[in-house]
């Protein structure tokens, strides 16, 4: 099945939010809240019963003017999740990528309205290579802004089937045949070029594309290298400007790019995927993330993700307020209704702005709502791919946990249908 249902779910959750209400309240240390934990357990058990599989745990970290709280519900034989538990936050990585691009935009290192065949400002170097491997459909028409919005029509070779891959995506097919394969941006993009794959002309509509963000990783690396006159990578830029010790808000994050960089901190939750037979149940701890650079390779704990999304969306991090507004509101076109995806940023009713993610057995959300100054981080370490209905139930249950935690603390919860 197509495993990329996240955008579809996001469209179901869209509504505008009110004006920003700032507060300077310093929250206390996170503490468990019994009513939230009880509600999470109700949702976890109901999801488990409906799907007929084990949901090892679901956890919520919520930061608000009333305080900072953490609650978790887990199977009795599972190690309890804490605020310091590490998990792979998947496509939440896209917001970090968008932040990097927009920071370069503020610094004049690139223009998001340029086409990807344009030249990096002050150089004769194009944003992406001019080689045949990068000769994708509509290349000269695609802009950086459209890649950020998923409106470029770039085919997603990570989630959609590719010729000669047995009905699977290129990433799934290659990973299943060789879990230690070192993926590269050029290799991934070349699959689009050699097969002439595209959804439509750039700017026509919205189609989520991990491969579009793979292209953004190459742009970040090339722009950074051009400005430093030495070889730099996507990960280098994020470390130097977005989360490393010399960034505005240093954070303990990691973005593995090498096939051999499979380890994850000892204090981590194990992801589990329920696949159709014959593949069945698969558990993920150490795993090759080299196919997911810039679109889904990050991992961290609840505390670090919360600090990131709060400071970023409150314009207290690397981006200026005007740029944060652009990130939140420069929506992708959507022929089926109002857009909810802007520049690496999802807008969700009664949760605010941020992103969500799904990868290798982990579902997650990081959101900040400026109307009530509340941020929420959610992690559920089980993904049911046995059918699209199962995945949708699994995914929406995670959102139900976020809304329920807000509701218990007196903030607007799940919106009425």
N, C-alpha and C positions, 0 to 999 in steps of 0.2 A: 504493500500500500504506500501511498504518498505520505511520508512522515512529516511533512511540513504543513501542519494545520494551524500554526500559531497565529498567522495573520488573519485567517478566517475567524478564529475565536476572537481576536482583537476587534474585528469589525462589529461583532455582536455587542461589544462593550462600550461603544463610543457615545459620548455626550460632552458638550462644552462645560468648562468649570468656571467658577466665579473668580473675582479679583483676588490678588495676592494679599494675604494678611501676615505680615512679618511678626515674629516674636524672637526675643533674645534669651528666652528661658534656657538655662543649662539643665539638661535632663539628668536625673540621678542614674546610678548604675542600673542596668537592666535587671528586673526581678520577675519571677514567674507570676502569672495572674491565673488563679484557679478557674474562674469562669471562662476565660479564653481557652485554657487547656482542656476543660471539659467539652467545650464546643468543638474544638479541633478533633477531639476523640470521637465525638458523634459523627462528624463529617468523614473522618478516616474510616470508621467502621462501616458507615453507610456505603462509602465508595468501594470498600473491600468486599462487602456483601454483594453489591450490584455487579461488580466486575468478576467476582469469584477468584480473586488473586490477593496476595498479601501486599498491603501498603505498609512498608516497614515504619515510616514516620512521616509526619508533617509538622513543620515548625514555623512560627511567626515572630518576627522582631518588629516592634512598632514604636516609633519615636514621635512624641507629641508634646504640646504645651503642658499636658497633664502629667507627663513623665515618660520614661522609656521602659518598655515592658517586653518580656520574652516568654513565650509559651510553646510547649511541644507536646505531641501525643505520639506514642510509638508502641509497637508490639512488645509484650512483656519481656521477650528474650533478646530485644535489641538494645544496644548501648544507647542511653539517652543522648539526644542531640543537645548541644549547648550553644551559646553565642559564639564560641570559638571554633565550632565544628566547621571544617573546610568542605566545600562542595564545588563542583564545576558549574559555573553560572551561565554557560552556554551562550545564547544569542543576546544576553545582556551585554556581552562583549561589543556588540554593534554600537551601543551608545558610547563606549570608550573610543571606538574608531571614529564616530562622528565628532566627538569632542576634539580628537586630534586634528581632523580635517578643518574644523571650524577655528581651532586655535591657530593653525597655519594661515587660514583666511584672515584672521585678525592681524596677524603679523605681516601680511602682504606676501607670504611665500607662495600662495596660490590663489586662484579665484574660482569659487565653487560654480560660477556660471560659465566657465570655460568648458569647451569640449575636451575629451580625454586625448585627442590628437593635438591639442594646442601645446604651446611651449611653456615650460615653467618660467615664471617671471624672471627677467634678467639673464636668461640662458637661451641656448639653442637646443635644449633638451626637451623632448616631448614628455608629457605626463606618463604615457605608457609606451613601451617599446614599439618601434616601427616594423618589427620582424613579422614574418608570416604566421608565427605561433600566436600572435596577438591580433590577427586580421579577422575579427569577429564581425558578424552582421551589424550594419548601421554604426560602425565604429566612429566615423567622423561626425556623427550627429549626437552621440551620447555625451551628456554633461556630468560633471562631478556631482552637482545637485541631484540629478536624476538617479545616480547610483545610490546616494544617501537615502532617497525617498523610495527606492525600489520601483521607480517609474521608467527605467531605462529599457525595459524589455529584455534584459540580459538573462539568458537561459540558466537555470539553476541545476548544474550537473551534480550537485550534492543531494538533491531531493527528488529530482525528476529523472525518468529513465533516459538512457543514452544508447545510441546504436552500438551493437556488438558487446553489450554488457549484460546479456541474458535477462533483459527486462528490469534490471536494477539501475540505480544511478551509477555514475562513474566512480564516485567515492565509495559507495557501498560495495560495488563489485571488486574494486581494487583492494579495499581493506579486508574483505572476506577472504580473498585469495592470498593476501600477504599483509598481515596485521602490522608488520614492521616497516612497510614501505614508506620512504621519505617523499611526501608530496611537496610540490612547489607551486607557486602562483602561476608560472608559465605553463606547467603541465596541465593544470586545471582549466585555465582559460583556453588552452590549445584544443581541448575537447570541443569547445563551442565553435572554434574556427574550423577544424577539420570536418565537422559534421554540419556546419552552416546552421546552427541552432539559434532560434530567437522566438520570443513570444509575440512581439509586435514592434512597430516603430517607436523610438523613444518618445516619452511624454504622452502616449495614448491613454494608458491606464496604469494600474498598480498590479505588480506580481512580485511577491517576496522572492528574493534571490540571494542565497549565500554567496554565489559566485560573483555577484555584483560587488560584494564587500571584499572578496578576494582581490578584485581589481583595485579597490581603494587601498588595500594593504600595499600593493605595488606602488601606487601613487605616493603614499606617505613615505615609503622607503626612498623613492627616486627624488622627491622634493627635499627630504632631509639630507640625502647624500649631496645633492647639488648645492645646498646652502652651507654644508660643512666641508665640501670638496674632498670627501672621503666616503668610503662605503658604509652606509647605515641601513638599518632594517626598521620595519614596523615596530618591533619590540623595543629597539633602541629609543625611538622617539617617545613611545609611551612611558618608558622608564625615566627618560630625561625631563619630560615636560608634564606628564599627566599623573604619575603616581610614585615616582622614585623619591629618594631623600632630598633632592634639590627642587622638587615640584612645590607648588603653592600649598597643597594638602598632601603630604606624604602618606602613603597607604601600603599595607602589606598585601599585595596582589601578585598574581603570577600569570603569564601568558606563554605557555610552552609552544615552541615552534619546531623542535626537532623530533623526529620519530623515536629517538632514543630517550627523550625527556618524558618518561611515562610516569614517574613517581608522583605521589601526592602526599601532602603532610600526613603524618600518622593520625592526627586528630581529624578524621574525615568520615563522612557518611558514604556508605557503599551504594552505588546506583544499581538498579535492577530493571531490566527490560523483559516484558512478556511478549514474545513474538509468536506468530502462528507456527504450528508444527510444519516441518520437522525441527526447525531451529529451537523453538521453545524458549525457556527462561535463560537469560544471560546476565551474569553479575559483572559489574565493571569497577575496578579499583585502578590499577595501572593500565593506561591505554594511550595509544598513539594519537595525538591531536594535531599532527602537522597538516592535515587537510582542512583545518578549521581556523587558521590564522585570520584574525580581524573580524571573523563572523561568529565564533563560538568557542574559542580556546581558553577563556579565562577561568580562574578559580580563586576563591577567597572565602572568608567567613562572613557571618551576618553583620558584625560590627563594622567591618571595613566597607562592605557594600553600602550600608546605611550612611556612613560618613560621606562616601562618594556622592551618592544620589542627592542627599540633602544639600551639601555644599554646592554642587554643580547647579542644581535647579534654583537655588537661592542666589545665584551669581556671587558666591563666596569662594569659588574655586578658580580655575584657569580662564573661564570664559566671562566676558562682560555681560551685563544684563540684557543689552540689545541683542547680543548673539544668542543668549539662552532663549529669548523670546522667538528668535528665528528658528532655532532648533525645535521648539515646541509647536510652531504654527505654520511652517512652510510645508503644507500638506501635499502628499502625493495625490494625483488625480484618481478618482474612483468612479467608474461609470455606474456603479450600483448604489451610490449613496454618498453621504458626507465622509470625507477622508478622516482617518484617525492616525495615520502614520506620517510623520514629518521627517526631520533629518536625523535618522537613527533614534527616533523618539516616538513612543506610542502614547496617545492620550486615552485614558480610560475613565469612565464615569465613577465618581466617588473613590477614585484612587489617585488620579492626577496624571503626572508625566513620568516616563521612564521607559522600561522595556520588560520583556519576559524572555524565557529561554527553555529549550528542551534539547538535551544531548546525553547519550550514553547512560540512561537511567535516571536522569535528574530533570525535574521541572522546577522553575524558579521565577520569581517576580521581584523587581526593585522599582518602587514608585514613590513619587513625592507629590503631595496635593497642596498647592500654595493657598487654596481657599481656606484651609484649616491648619496649615503648617504641620501636616502629619505625613511621615514617611513609613513605608511598610516593605519589609523583606520577607518573602515566603520561599520555603524549599520543601518539596515532596520528592523523596528519592525512589520513585517507581513510575514507570511509563508503560502503558498497555497499548501495544501496536497490533493487537490481534484483529482489530477492526477500527474503522474511522469513528463509529459510535462509541466504542470503548475509549479511544483516545480523547474524544471530545468530553466524555464524562469525567475522565481522569483529569484533564486540563482545567475544566470549569470548576471542579472540586477544589483545586488549588486556589482559584480566585474566590470561591465561597469562603475559604479560610481567611483571606485578607479582609473581605468585607465584614465578616462576623467579628473579627478582632476590633475593627473600627467601631462597629455598632455597640459592642459591649462597653467601649470607652466613651460612648456618647456622641460619636461622629456618624455622619451618613454612611449607611452600609450598602448592601446590595440594592441596586436600582430596580424599581418596579418594571416589569416587561411592558 
